[in-house]
Amino acid sequence: MNIETALKEAMTIEGAVGAALVDYESGMTLGTIGGGDGLDLEVAAAGNTEVVRAKTRTLALLNMNDAVEDILITLSKQYHLIRPLSSSRGSLFLYLALDRSRGNLALARHNLKQIESALQV
């Protein structure tokens, strides 16, 4: 599945507000979909790049031989889900913003994992 198809698939997740594929080394987006009022995906991607970098550095400092599966940021009206891709595919992560009143977090995590496994970059 290519980037465009993967992002379109992410937007079919119940409650999806926006999605992006981001390179956390550069902070650049490889693709975005959705967003709009109150959610600038370019700004969100850049900010979440810092979150992923911080967690990656922390794991290294702790000498933990482990990888981040996903990072959840819970807001009063939204969930923001960050899913780093396997290290064999570089420094990329999938980012999904969900409307908290409509989204199912467990199902969103499951669907995002499936999208990640099918994504070819």
N, C-alpha and C positions, 0 to 999 in steps of 0.2 A: 504494500500500500504506500502510495506517495504522500508527501506532506499535505497537499491540498485535500486529498481524500481522508487522511487521518484527522485533520482539523474539522472537516465536515462531519465526520463520524462522531467526534467529541461533542459537537453541537447538538447531536441527537440525544445526548444524555439528558434525562429529565431535569429541568431547572438550569441548564447551561446558559450562561450569560456571555461568555467569551472564552476563547482558547488560543494558545500560541505554542509554537515550538521555538525554543530559545537556546542560544549558545551562551553558557555561563562564563566562558573565558572572555569573550568579547562584549557580552551584554546585548548582542544584536539578536533580533528576531529573524527566524527563517521563514516564518509565516504566521499570520494571525487571522482570526475570524470572530465576528461578533464585537462585543464591547459596546461603545456608545456613551450615552450620558452617564457620568459617574464612574466609568471604567475605561480609561485610556490604556489600551493594551501595551503600547510602547513603553509608557511610564511604569506600568505594572511589571512588565518583563525585566526592565532595568532594575527595579527595586528587588524583585525576587531573585535576580542574579546574585545580589549581595547576600541574600538569605542562604542560597545554595553554597556560595563560596565560604561563608562563615561556618556552616555545618561541616563542609569538607575539611576545612582547616582544623576544626575542633576534633574531628575523628582522627586526623593525622597527629595532632598534639597528644591525644590520648593513646596513641599507638594501637588503635582499634583496627583489627583486620576485618572490617565490615563495610557494608555499603548502605546508603540511604535508599529505602524503598519508596517512601513518599514523605512529604512534609505537608502538614495541614495547618492553615491559618484560619482561625474561626473569628468571623466578624459578627456583629449583631444581625446583619441582614444577608450576609454571604459566607460561603465557604470558599477558600482559595486552596486548591490542591496542586502541589508541585511534585512531579514524578520524574526524577533523573533517569535517563536512559542508561543502559548498561555501559560500562566504561569502554567496551570494545567499539562503541559507536561515537566516541568522542565526548565532548563536554556539553551535552545537550540535555534539556529537560522539557517535558510537556507541562503546560500550565493550564489549569481549568478553573474558571470562576463559576460558582453555582449560586443561584438564588436559594437562600436557606429555607424559605417557606415551601418551595416546590421540589427541591432536590433531595435525593436519598444518598447520603454520603457513602454508605457501604457499597451500593450499586455503582455509584460513580467511580469509586476506587477500582472495583472489579472491571468496569468497562474501560477505564483508562489503561489498566494493565494489559487488556486484550489489544487495545489500539497500539500500545507500545510494542507488543510482540509482533504485530503485523507491519509496523512502520519500517520502510526502507529509505534510508537517507543516503 
